[in-house]
């Protein structure tokens, strides 16, 4: 641009200067676009658009380079115009690609038709304003046509591209907009150049600057950050109005022109252009009419299909006005409500609707019939009412009314009899709040009823008049296991009938879940009434056996009672009764416990302890101590018993405080697995140092019944390398009594691995001798309560001597636990007890302490 200005100031030819400036600017744009197209870009349309537009700029630049040499040759002039036109087309294609729109064939044809209408209208307007004088002064009409043809074709291309670019949302839309700017400026410059060629003079200076400026802008656009075009409302509508608006302006211009000069001879080309505009408009009207007819046909077909579909689904379809008069009704009304269609046509729908529902329906229809203003409601509404059938019954009905169905003053109504659905909803509502086994209210109903009662009492009444009783059937689990769940459900039904007969009609009896029942009692100020009722419920359950599966099943009940207090939430009251019931069960069952605050505190402490146990497992707060077991004859250490220790921070937690909660919560299983693996690894390391030593571990009931317990023991032995014969697993006698069949099966599987078995605390259980016969035991351990009486209690001394003799007769190793005094040790040696352990022999110690025993034997 600076060179162009300098050439003009120096008096150089404007056409040559403009051509050079255009050539250089277009060449720069082509280079910029082509370089940008090979750069990695995020948007594919950006790369494709830059390639097309870069090629267009290059071709246009060649055309501009040829143009200064075409003044003396019509062929060169036409060739230059052809190159410029080709560059324009390529640039337009790049702008369309950058717009990023996928257009259908109909949309493309519509855009082409619109672009032709715009270009033809602009030509007609320009003809009246300027071109007719130029044409009159031109001696050669063919020259006029060939001179204007390239810019007119460029104008068509520009008009075709503008709608897609303006309405596009691609991130490359700035590139498309710059392409439109190039098309517009080159078209204007081409028109000015053509006019100057026809006049025989140089083109205006301003026209020579437009194209170079646009190409410079185009060269800069690819290096700008792509961004999506913000949505502009109504842009598409305004764009579609431009062609008819230009046609209207052109028509008015031509009419004014013809009215002002009636004697002028018409020009054939202008007449052809005007006629083509008219024909194209007629064609568009014809196409729109066809589309309109097709849409009307589709609407009619859709309306028919809608009615057929509604009829096929059992809906009744009718057309009525806003006053309720029926104009048409489907044949399905007879199958649904029992009326013939002829009976209802001409009548009012309000004659068949329940009188209580009529006012609301009339107001809804009136609101739908309002004019389309700001207060008008939507064109459809849901109507729920009761419709009288031909048999006189009122049927629950759901209807949808849509206005303007077949006319402005009519409604399309689809009605459905929902009697079955209503009955199903009522049944579901009943099942939602009632138990399917006993027919009693369920947990959800009980909780809601408790909240209602406490809220009612809270408004001016004492909540101390309300109590909740929780009842649990003792031993019910064994019923399911022995006679099956179906018989168990039958027993629950019997229990529910007994309990219902024991409570007052005003009390709320519910099945809480499983074998638990709950009663909400309004005591009337007498707290003893709730306690008496609780005791009566215990007697009701246990007074006579239940008859199930041709056998008598005797059950008892554990009952907890909790009284409401001021501001006590319903959930807390129910929880308190549950805690009291759990306390009654812990104390042996068949009893009533009244809730005390200390019960809840104990439960909370157990929960906190369980949470701390879980955290301790994760943070590895546990440690293992080993208590030596010695041969009483030689004082040689033969084994160690692994004992778990828990240091919660710096505080030592005794085992009797956390092993029970660990068993209850199931955490004893992962804890026991850790103890097993760790102690096996330690003892295997000691045995690798040529020290023949064994390992003893205590088992809990949860561990034995864990799904993969036997596999866990086998894996721990394999990982550590400890021989199975070096591991002794200890169980207490009570575990052999509870779920005996499963326990003996698991222990037999362990015995098959080569693991040794021992009965711990022998002599304190219930079935020692019987299970010694069933289970291949290797060792018995005398309970410390027997050892503590040695030398002081003749009975305990006799029992201990008997146990030792029994062990010898059965070929078992006998271990005495709890040896703390020298006389106990001497008596055990005299009795021939094989092994012993206790504080007198050796206290539990860490693994480092056991290491010191590897080179010596204990002296006791």
Secondary structure, 3 states (H helix, E strand, C coil): CHHHHHHHHCCCCHHHHHHHHHHHHHHHHHHHHHHHHCCCCCCHHHHHHHHHHHHHHHHHHHHHHHHCCCCCCHHHHHHHHHHHHHHHHHHHHHHHHHHCCCCCHHHHHHHHHHHHHHHHHHHHHHHHHHHHHHHHHCCCHHHHHHHHHHHHHHHHHHHHHHHHHHHCCCCCHHHHHHHHHHHHHHHHHHHHHHHHHHHCCCCCHHHHHHHHHHHHHHHHHCCCCCCCCCCCCCHHHHHHHHHHHHHHHHHHHHHHHHHHCCCCCCCHHHHHHHHHHHHHHHHHHHHHHHHHHHHHHHHHHHHHHHHHHHHHCCCEEEEEECCCEEEEECCHHHHHHCCCHHHHCCCEHHHHECHHHHHHHHHHHHHHCCCCCCCCCCCEEEEEEEEECCCCCEEEEEEEEEECCCCCCEEEEEEEECHHHHHHHHHHHHHHCECCCCCCECHHHHHHHHHHHHHHHHCCCCHHHEEEEEEEEECHHHHHHHHCHHHHHHHHHHHHHHHHHHCCCCCEEEEEECCEEEEEEECCCCHHHHHHHHHHHHHHHHCCCEEECCEEECCEEEEEEEECCCCCCHHHHHHHHHHHHHHHHHCCCCEEEECCHHHHHHHHHHHHHHHHHHHHHHHCCEEEEEEEEEECCCCCEEEEEEEEEEEECCEEECHHHHHHHHHHHCHHHHHHHHHHHHHHHHHHHHHHCCCCCEEEEECCHHHHHCCCHHHHHHHHHHHHCCCHHHEEEEEEHHHHHCCHHHHHHHHHHHHHHCCEEEEEEECCCCCHHHHHHHCCCCEEEECHHHHCCCCCCHHHHHHHHHHHHHHHHCCCEEEEECCCCHHHHHHHHHHCCCEEECCCCCCCECHHHHHCCCCCCCCC
